[in-house]
Amino acid sequence: MPRLHIRHRTTYRYRKPVTFGEHRLMARPRESHDQQVLSFQLQIEPAPSSLRHVHDIFGNCVSVALFDRPSDVLSFESLVELDHNPSEPFADALEAIAPEGEAPFDYHAEDAPDLMLSIRREFADSEAALDNWVRRFRRWNEPTPVLPLLMDMTRAIHAEFSYKRRLENGVQTPAETLDRKTGTCRDFAVLMMEAARTLGLAAHFVSGYIYVPTAPGAAGARAGGGHTHAWIEVYLPSCGWVEFDPTNGLIGNRDLVRVAAVRHPRQATPLWGSWAGAASDYIGMDVEISLTMEPEFALDVA
């Protein structure tokens, strides 16, 4: 079982001491059959006056920090040791999915009420750009199986769109990404999430980390290493929530460490909070992220 070590440090710098309001941090990976947190440490400077951990409405872990003294530096560093055991998402389910898996998709009456908000589209498509794009993956003379459609869509985004890192908050709309043919992992995740929803599928935006076996920028390296990464999960009754990474053309959760799964990307902001002072006091923010695999396991995947 591969063992991963994740270090994520965010530092805010100010010209003089300022005061801080509540800060909320998403850093602890979600526990599941395929990833188990062996240890989690959170180091915050200055030390918070209180620190508690809660689960949000999706079951994601959120750390909530309060502060009672000013400082010219605010830093958060999370250290995670994780057992990661991905499995083939469709290994035992292909025959079970085949009879029911056609687009547009209808869920069982018992599941539909709980999935309703995850099926609802979140971004306007006034000129039907997204609907038109999705049509290219449909089979018009015969039923369209859901799994091949989602796989084709994942690989098409990876092959036809250019990844471009953008540090600003927020995401492009699907229409903007389709028009520009470029975007971040967040933009590609939103595009595919909304595309899946046009077919009646429940989909979530997922935020976390990706393990990159080769150095960023090297031939064959995956996009998204060195900072937080985004992809999606789609609910298929025979498989549960299955992950698709359109940025890298990946099917399943190999090398993906999920931290948060949400309905809208704004609900998965890794760190947010408030501070009080003059606008000119703020100097900037530095983010450092490293994800390494223990050597004996790294040899197996090289």
Secondary structure, DSSP 8 states (H G I E B T S, - for coil): --EEEEEEEEEEEEEEEEEEEEEEE--S---BTTEEEEEEEEEEES--SEEEEEE-TTS-EEEEEE--S-EEEEEEEEEEEEEE----TTTTTHHHHTTT-EES----TTTHHHHHHHHS--S--TT-HHHHHHHTT--SSS-EEHHHHHHHHHHHHHHHSEE----SSS---HHHHHHHSEE-HHHHHHHHHHHHHHTT--EEEEEEEE--SS-TTSTT--TTTTS-EEEEEEEETTTEEEEEETTTTEES-TTEEEEEEESSGGGG-SEEEEEES-GGGEEEEEEEEEEEE-HHHHHHH-
